[in-house]
Amino acid sequence: MYRDLIRETAARLGRVGIDSRHVEAWMRLEHGCLDGLSPRQFADEVEVAIGCIDEAGDATSERLAASFGL
């Protein structure tokens, strides 16, 4: 549901091609429901999640996404 918005936001941040499932998983660690985020908060959280992916790596991010069923 959020994948298109995550991809668009990541593209504006210069991160075309980042796995949106990974971004969503990192966002869900902090926010179980993403519907309550304002557009600005959502964009900020995408940026934070990308930082987490950069730090943790793809393998950890993939495991996290799988744990959320993404």
N, C-alpha and C positions, 0 to 999 in steps of 0.2 A: 504494500500500500504506500509506503514511504519511499520506495526505491527511486522513482523518477525525481522527486524533490531532492533527495540526497544526491543523486547524480548531477542535477542542475547546480546545486549549491557547491558541490565539490569541483565542478568545472569552473565556476566563478573563482574558486580558490586556486585554480591551476592544477587540479588533481584529476584530470580526465582519466578514466579507466580504473579508478580505485573501486574495489568490490563494495558495493552498497550494502550487502549483507553484513559485512564486517563493521561498517560504519554504524549501521542500525544496532547491531549487537552491543557495541561499546556505548551507544547512547542509552540503551535499555538498562545498562548497569546502574545508571543514575536515575533514569526516568522510566518506570515500568510502562507508563502510557505516554506516548509522544503527542497525543492529541491536544494536551493542555499547554503546549509550548507556543508562544507567540512566534511569528515568522522570524523575528530577530533572535530569539532564544534558540529556535531550531537551527538557524545558520551558525550561531555560536557553538552549539553542541556538535554540529557536524565538524567544525574546525577542531574542537577538542578531541573528538573521536579519531580524526585523522592523525592527530599527534599521538594518540594511544596506539594506533596501528603501527605507526613509524617506530615507536619505542618497543612494542611487544613483538612485532613481526607477524607475518602472514599465518604461520602455523598456529600460534596462540589465538589469533583473531578468528581463524577458521573453527577452532574448537569452541570458542565462545559463541560464534554464530550458530553452530550445531546445537549447543546447549539451549538456545532459544528457539530451536526448530526452524532456523532460517536457511 
